[in-house]
Amino acid sequence: MGAGSNEPEVRMKTLFIVAVLALIVWNLGAGLYYMVVDKGTTNRTVNALTKRIALSVALILLVIAGIATGVLQPHDVHRG
């Protein structure tokens, strides 16, 4: 097995993180849309933004747990 044998695993981790980020941006856009369309008459804006915050916190906690357990490996760009 070569050095690139874990490439599909790395791609899946990256795809998962990007998918969660896309959901976060989607909920942010939905919150903006509901704010403009509903003009404060419903709770859809609050619900969309609450989901965005929950997804953001969950992603941050998952990344921290992944780094702590060794599943994710941060790069060393800042350590020139």
C-alpha positions as CSV (number, residue, x, y, z in Angstrom):
1,M,0.0,0.0,0.0
2,G,1.3,3.4,-1.0
3,A,1.3,6.7,0.7
4,G,-2.1,7.6,-0.9
5,S,-3.9,4.6,0.5
6,N,-6.0,6.7,2.9
7,E,-7.0,9.2,0.3
8,P,-10.7,8.1,0.1
9,E,-10.9,8.4,3.9
10,V,-9.5,12.0,3.8
11,R,-11.9,12.8,1.0
12,M,-14.9,11.6,3.0
13,K,-13.8,13.7,6.0
14,T,-13.4,16.7,3.8
15,L,-16.7,16.1,2.1
16,F,-18.5,15.8,5.4
17,I,-17.0,19.1,6.7
18,V,-17.8,20.9,3.5
19,A,-21.4,19.5,3.5
20,V,-22.0,20.8,7.0
21,L,-20.5,24.2,6.1
22,A,-22.9,24.3,3.1
23,L,-25.8,23.5,5.5
24,I,-24.7,26.4,7.7
25,V,-24.6,28.8,4.8
26,W,-28.0,27.5,3.5
27,N,-29.6,28.2,6.9
28,L,-28.0,31.6,7.0
29,G,-29.5,32.4,3.6
30,A,-32.9,31.0,4.7
31,G,-32.8,33.2,7.7
32,L,-32.2,36.2,5.5
33,Y,-35.0,35.2,3.1
34,Y,-37.5,34.6,5.9
35,M,-36.6,37.9,7.5
36,V,-37.3,39.8,4.2
37,V,-40.4,37.9,3.2
38,D,-42.1,37.4,6.6
39,K,-41.3,40.9,7.9
40,G,-41.3,39.6,11.5
41,T,-44.7,37.9,11.4
42,T,-43.4,34.3,11.9
43,N,-40.7,32.5,13.8
44,R,-39.1,31.1,10.6
45,T,-36.1,33.5,10.8
46,V,-35.4,32.6,14.4
47,N,-35.7,28.9,13.6
48,A,-33.3,29.1,10.7
49,L,-30.7,31.0,12.6
50,T,-31.1,28.7,15.6
51,K,-30.3,25.7,13.3
52,R,-27.3,27.6,11.9
53,I,-25.9,28.2,15.4
54,A,-26.5,24.6,16.4
55,L,-24.8,23.3,13.3
56,S,-21.9,25.6,13.8
57,V,-21.4,24.6,17.4
58,A,-21.7,20.9,16.5
59,L,-19.2,21.2,13.7
60,I,-16.7,23.0,16.0
61,L,-17.1,20.3,18.7
62,L,-16.7,17.5,16.1
63,V,-13.5,19.1,14.8
64,I,-12.1,19.5,18.3
65,A,-13.0,15.9,19.1
66,G,-11.6,14.7,15.9
67,I,-8.3,16.5,16.5
68,A,-8.2,15.3,20.1
69,T,-8.7,11.6,19.1
70,G,-6.3,11.8,16.2
71,V,-9.0,11.2,13.5
72,L,-8.3,14.7,12.1
73,Q,-4.8,16.0,11.7
74,P,-4.3,19.8,11.5
75,H,-1.7,21.1,9.1
76,D,1.5,22.9,10.1
77,V,1.2,26.0,7.9
78,H,1.6,28.5,10.7
79,R,4.8,26.8,12.0
80,G,7.1,28.0,9.2
